[in-house]
Amino acid sequence: MSEQNDSLAALVQESEFSWAGLARRVNDLGLAEGIALRYDYTAVNRWIKRGEKPRSPVPVLLARALSERLGRRITPSDLGMMEEQTLAARGLEYAHSPRATVDTIIDLGRADVKRRNIIRAPFVLAALGAPSRDWLLATLDETVTDRGPRQIGMRQVGGIRDMFALFQDMDVMRGGGHARTALVEYMQSYVLPLLKRDHEAPVQRALYEAAAEQSYLVGWMAYDDGEHGLAQRYLIQALRLAQASKSSALGAHVLAGMSDQANLLGHPREALMLARAGRRGLVEGESLACLADLHILEGRAHAALGDSAAATRAVTQAEQTFGRVTHENEPTWAKFIDTPYLLGEAAHCFRDLGEPDQIETFAEESAAVARQQGRARRGALSEAALAIAELERTHVEAAASKATLVVDLAASVNSSRAIATVRDLQERMAPFADVPEVQRFNVHARDLLGLAA
């Protein structure tokens, strides 16, 4: 038996609509759009008491009727009638209005926390072009508008930023699956409602920037947790909020994340386009760490395309740019763009190009610093690159030994990427299944991670 829809019941009571009156208003709104509806009070009874959900577009009409009566915007998700197919499509849109973007992030968060089908929404390759184009054009030709009276100040925004730093550290140290739900709930309960009100222009921009940072991070967490369609939607919405904040560096950072995801999913040409768009829109000197990241992601895309010369040039540019970074002058979200990250990504460039000496050069230092910092996810990725370098040299026993260490690191974090790295090693070592060290590695992966060879 379905549960009562308490959200709808509360709004109907607040509106002082009778059930029959609400049904009549929904019918009238449908007629204005050429839709013949015949609802009466018994339909509203079913929607409230039984939790039944009418077919599209009735939830939208119902929300419109209540919005008229209450004098504020009500959405189908406020009624407990979120249409997940519509939300999946809306999440891929780069909205004209930041307010519409905030509503989309709220709806994504509600569906995410309740583990609805949106978490299984597909990654859509065709959706990558328009957001990066719209962000770049808006960044190169931005207009400024005035805002209304101040509601909160920079002190409160600073508190939101402090929470972002805390959640980012949890992601870096424990993996994307560790605290995503907590971050979504914090955004839903505190950050996003603030963006539904008007503030002084500097505060408004700072709030957009803080919300963009958190939307990016929750998207990155979903990416690390293997929920790529959901991650893509969060990232597109974060890009729109970054534009509203007028931070070209943050927008470029979001595009870097989108590039990383596209490359991981086997779309290196789109990954290259996204990284270049980020670099083109980045104001010179605004974040050298972000610029270094975009260079290394271009290298990753070139390597996936098999262009060794272009990949090597990009890695060199990334190293040179990173050498000029003053970390205390960088935004908090750039904290993870450090030595183990950058060298680890360089090692993956040469992994994809099959160059074991270069893999070892970059991965050894990345793994060593990650070990000092206690960063198991980054350590797992870099140790896996070292295992692949040993396989490239047909040093199977040494590769299996390093792969066993990767299992231990992957087991200590909540990261689907780390698990996928172990699976990749199992596939690469499948031709050597009779080697005792490989057998021990496979047993270890089965016992700790449940991964059968």
Disulfide bonds with the S-S distance in Angstrom:
none
